[in-house]
């Protein structure tokens, strides 16, 4: 399957037909060109294009897009949404 560059890593079909997109991030050992990227306080790199994808997907109905840092945060997000 071919996907666009910087498209979120995962797409999950939730209850009631909602979609959840997750961009899964991890820390990097260096900050190359960090001035052109959005960084968390932990040095996690999120490109402007990834932030744009998140913004555009969140404009659509029944779709939520999140950037999660490490798999545990993604699991907690899914559990929280499924409990609603």
KEFI-669504 format. One record per atom (N, C-alpha, C): residue in one letter; x, y negated, z. Coordinates in steps of 0.2 Angstrom, whole numbers, padded with zeros to 4 digits, always signed. Layout:
<nodes>
aXYZ
...
</nodes>
This chain:
<nodes>
x+0004+0006+0000
x+0000+0000+0000
x+0004-0006+0000
x+0003-0011-0004
x+0006-0017-0004
x+0003-0023+0000
x+0007-0026+0004
x+0004-0031+0008
x+0008-0038+0007
x+0005-0043+0009
x+0009-0050+0008
x+0014-0050+0013
x+0019-0054+0012
x+0024-0055+0017
x+0022-0059+0023
x+0024-0057+0028
x+0022-0060+0035
x+0015-0059+0037
x+0011-0054+0033
x+0004-0052+0036
x+0005-0048+0042
x+0000-0049+0047
x+0001-0045+0053
x+0002-0038+0053
x+0006-0035+0058
x+0008-0028+0057
x+0002-0023+0058
x-0003-0024+0062
x-0008-0019+0063
x-0015-0022+0062
x-0020-0018+0059
x-0027-0020+0059
x-0031-0014+0062
x-0035-0016+0067
x-0038-0011+0071
x-0046-0013+0070
x-0050-0008+0069
x-0057-0009+0068
x-0060-0007+0075
x-0063-0012+0078
x-0066-0012+0084
x-0074-0011+0084
x-0077-0010+0090
x-0084-0009+0091
x-0087-0015+0087
x-0093-0013+0085
x-0098-0018+0081
x-0095-0021+0075
x-0090-0017+0072
x-0087-0019+0065
x-0082-0025+0066
x-0080-0027+0071
x-0075-0032+0072
x-0068-0030+0070
x-0064-0034+0067
x-0057-0033+0066
x-0052-0036+0070
x-0047-0033+0072
x-0042-0036+0076
x-0035-0035+0073
x-0032-0041+0071
x-0025-0040+0068
x-0020-0042+0073
x-0015-0038+0074
x-0010-0039+0079
x-0003-0040+0075
x+0000-0045+0077
x+0007-0046+0075
x+0011-0044+0081
x+0015-0039+0081
x+0019-0036+0086
x+0026-0039+0086
x+0028-0042+0091
x+0035-0046+0092
x+0039-0042+0097
x+0045-0043+0096
x+0050-0041+0101
x+0056-0046+0101
x+0060-0046+0106
x+0065-0051+0107
x+0071-0049+0102
x+0074-0054+0100
x+0080-0053+0096
x+0086-0055+0100
x+0092-0052+0098
x+0098-0054+0101
x+0101-0060+0099
x+0099-0063+0094
x+0102-0069+0092
x+0096-0074+0089
x+0097-0080+0088
x+0092-0085+0086
x+0095-0088+0080
x+0095-0085+0074
x+0097-0088+0068
x+0092-0093+0065
x+0094-0099+0064
x+0090-0104+0061
x+0084-0105+0065
x+0085-0105+0072
x+0079-0105+0076
x+0075-0112+0076
x+0078-0117+0073
x+0075-0123+0072
x+0069-0123+0067
x+0069-0118+0063
x+0064-0117+0058
x+0058-0112+0060
x+0059-0110+0066
x+0054-0105+0069
x+0051-0107+0075
x+0045-0104+0077
x+0042-0105+0083
x+0045-0100+0088
x+0048-0102+0094
x+0051-0097+0098
x+0047-0098+0105
x+0046-0092+0108
x+0044-0092+0115
x+0050-0093+0120
x+0048-0094+0126
x+0054-0095+0131
x+0058-0089+0131
x+0056-0083+0129
x+0060-0077+0129
x+0064-0077+0123
x+0064-0081+0118
x+0068-0081+0112
x+0065-0076+0107
x+0059-0075+0107
x+0055-0071+0102
x+0053-0076+0096
x+0055-0073+0091
x+0054-0077+0084
x+0048-0076+0081
x+0044-0081+0080
x+0038-0081+0076
x+0039-0086+0070
x+0038-0083+0064
x+0039-0088+0058
x+0033-0092+0057
x+0034-0098+0054
x+0029-0102+0053
x+0023-0099+0048
x+0025-0094+0044
x+0021-0091+0040
x+0016-0086+0044
x+0019-0083+0049
x+0015-0078+0053
x+0010-0083+0057
x+0012-0088+0059
x+0007-0093+0063
x+0002-0095+0058
x+0004-0096+0052
x-0002-0098+0047
x-0006-0092+0046
x-0004-0086+0045
x-0008-0081+0044
x-0013-0080+0050
x-0010-0081+0056
x-0015-0080+0062
x-0020-0086+0062
x-0018-0092+0060
x-0023-0097+0060
x-0029-0096+0055
x-0027-0094+0049
x-0032-0093+0044
x-0036-0087+0045
x-0033-0081+0048
x-0038-0075+0050
x-0042-0077+0055
x-0040-0081+0060
x-0045-0083+0066
x-0051-0087+0063
x-0050-0090+0057
x-0056-0094+0055
x-0062-0090+0052
x-0060-0084+0051
x-0065-0079+0048
x-0070-0076+0054
x-0076-0075+0052
x-0081-0072+0057
x-0079-0065+0058
x-0080-0063+0064
x-0079-0056+0066
x-0072-0053+0066
x-0067-0058+0065
x-0060-0056+0065
x-0056-0060+0070
x-0052-0057+0073
x-0047-0060+0078
x-0040-0058+0077
x-0035-0063+0077
x-0028-0061+0075
x-0024-0064+0081
x-0020-0060+0084
x-0016-0061+0090
x-0009-0059+0089
x-0004-0063+0092
x+0003-0061+0092
x+0004-0059+0099
x+0006-0052+0099
x+0008-0049+0105
x+0015-0048+0106
x+0017-0048+0112
x+0024-0047+0114
x+0025-0041+0117
x+0027-0036+0114
x+0028-0029+0116
x+0022-0025+0116
x+0022-0019+0116
x+0016-0015+0115
x+0011-0015+0121
x+0014-0016+0127
x+0009-0016+0132
x+0004-0022+0132
x+0006-0027+0130
x+0002-0033+0129
x-0003-0032+0124
x-0002-0028+0118
x-0006-0026+0113
x-0012-0021+0116
x-0009-0017+0120
x-0014-0012+0123
x-0019-0015+0127
x-0016-0020+0132
x-0021-0023+0136
x-0026-0028+0132
x-0024-0031+0127
x-0028-0035+0123
x-0034-0031+0120
x-0032-0025+0117
x-0037-0020+0114
x-0042-0018+0120
x-0039-0016+0126
x-0044-0014+0131
x-0048-0020+0133
x-0046-0026+0134
x-0050-0031+0136
x-0056-0033+0131
x-0054-0032+0124
x-0059-0034+0119
x-0064-0028+0119
x-0062-0022+0120
x-0067-0016+0120
x-0072-0016+0125
x-0070-0019+0131
x-0074-0020+0137
x-0079-0025+0136
x-0079-0030+0132
x-0084-0035+0131
x-0090-0032+0128
</nodes>
